[in-house]
Structure formats: C-alpha cells, structure tokens
Amino acid sequence: MHFLSLLAANTNDLQKIFLYTAAFFLALLLTAFSMSAQYKVKGYVYDSSRNNPMQSVSVLSTSGRGTITNAEGFYEIEVSERDSLWFSYLNKPTVKFPVMKISDPFSFDISLQVNVPILKEVKIRPRDYKLDSIQNRQDYAKIFNYKKPGLKVNNSNYGAGVGFDLDEIINVFRFRRNRSMASFQKRLLQEEKEKFVDHRFSKALVRRLTQLTGSALDSFMLHYRPSYAFTLLASDYEFQQLIKENYLRFKRGMAPLFIKDEGEELRP
C-alpha cells in the first residue's frame, strides 16, 4: 500500500511538471509568433503649415529601431505589431503612436509644431507604378500572403505518422491578431486597386483626350472615374473610347456611361 501511494504521488508530480513545462513552451511560442509579425510604416513629416517637408527628423520605435527623414521629409521604418512610434526634432519628442492603431501604415504622414522659415529645394522623381507596386508587395509580403488559420495536418518524414500543425492551432485562437491581419490585408488590396485605376486613368491622359483643365478636369476625374474591373479588362482603345464618350456626356450634364461586362452591369 505504501508503494502504491508513493507511486501515485510521483505520478501526480510528473503530471504537474509536464503541464507546467507544456504551458511554459506554449507561452514561448505565443511570444515568438506575436513578435514575428514584421512590416513597414512609411510616410512624410511636415512642419505646422503642412506645406514644408522636414529633414532629419528622428523616427523611433519602442523595439529600438530608428531612422531619420530625408530631404523630402520621407521616412520608412520596420516595426512589429506591438510597437509604438514617435517622432523627435530638436530633442522635442511627440506622443507615441501604437502601430496597430495606425489606420494607414503605408501613408502615415504627420505634422510637427515647428515653423520652417525657408523652403528647401525638393527634387521630384517621376513615379513608376509597377516598381512601386512590386516594392509594396515585398514590404508587406506577410500581410498579402496572410490566410485565415485552420487545422492543418503535417506528414512526418521520419515514419512517425501524421499530426496537427501546432503553429496553426496556436494561430486559430489569436482572434485579435487574425482580425488585424485580415483588416490590414483588405486595406492593402483596396489601396492596390485604387492605385492601378489612378495609373491608367491619369490626368495627363484625360487632359490630352478632352482638353479639360482646372476645376472642370478635377470634376471629370472625380465623377467619371472608371471601375477597377473595367480598368483591368479594357484594352487601351476601349479605355480611351470610354473617356471620350464620357466627356461628351460630361459636357451635356449626363451621368457616366455604364459598361456591361460578362452579363454584369458595371458602372465605370
């Protein structure tokens, strides 16, 4: 009886040690996964007038990373989900901005309460949509490739049978992280679509085809903007023809032309 009691006590101790060890390693895994989500925040820093870009402003994160703005006031910094950012100029820091509360991390512009008496020369380079799009995909590859976690089976290469993917099991219960990743991915995809339409439906093209300028051009660009679906599928001839036809409707005060695509009505 004494031996059985001792055996039962030792068994209970072993079970406790196993549970504590499993909990410890699970906590380490959760910490590692939460720290692994890395992406970039970028934008421009202006003075209080929001007209003049500010050079050499320090951009710092709570994880210890830092950078400074260039001559155009632009900055780019790699962060994690749990980071916060703040800006410092002449040893005057701003408040800290939690990364997960930044609504548009790829265009996080800020103005500092500083007056720049002389506007420095700014060099402007022509934008390249394809290069910008590729760079954006690389910077946010983790977000673009995100898929909702679920139970996945791993096949062992060592004859030990099959088992569930532990990483996916952990990610299934990270509800806040999953919502944030899905929402961020949706914003990135929508932004990519908008930039593609901007690339094809440019002011330079519309001005050349319609001779519109000033406020009339701005109004046409806003109210006669084509849909992403039509912009993606239309040939150059079809796209320019639509602009010309909509220009005639614009002069007559008529609504934009509707385009039918594969049996579905799409408003351009």
Secondary structure as GFF3:
##gff-version 3
##sequence-region A 1 268
A	DSSP	alpha_helix	2	36	.	.	.	ID=ss1
A	DSSP	beta_strand	38	46	.	.	.	ID=ss2
A	DSSP	beta_strand	58	61	.	.	.	ID=ss3
A	DSSP	beta_strand	66	68	.	.	.	ID=ss4
A	DSSP	beta_strand	74	80	.	.	.	ID=ss5
A	DSSP	beta_strand	84	89	.	.	.	ID=ss6
A	DSSP	beta_strand	92	93	.	.	.	ID=ss7
A	DSSP	beta_strand	97	98	.	.	.	ID=ss8
A	DSSP	three_ten_helix	99	101	.	.	.	ID=ss9
A	DSSP	three_ten_helix	105	107	.	.	.	ID=ss10
A	DSSP	beta_strand	110	111	.	.	.	ID=ss11
A	DSSP	alpha_helix	129	139	.	.	.	ID=ss12
A	DSSP	alpha_helix	141	144	.	.	.	ID=ss13
A	DSSP	beta_strand	153	155	.	.	.	ID=ss14
A	DSSP	beta_strand	162	164	.	.	.	ID=ss15
A	DSSP	alpha_helix	166	172	.	.	.	ID=ss16
A	DSSP	alpha_helix	175	200	.	.	.	ID=ss17
A	DSSP	alpha_helix	203	210	.	.	.	ID=ss18
A	DSSP	alpha_helix	214	223	.	.	.	ID=ss19
A	DSSP	alpha_helix	228	233	.	.	.	ID=ss20
A	DSSP	alpha_helix	236	251	.	.	.	ID=ss21
A	DSSP	beta_strand	259	261	.	.	.	ID=ss22
A	DSSP	beta_strand	264	266	.	.	.	ID=ss23
###
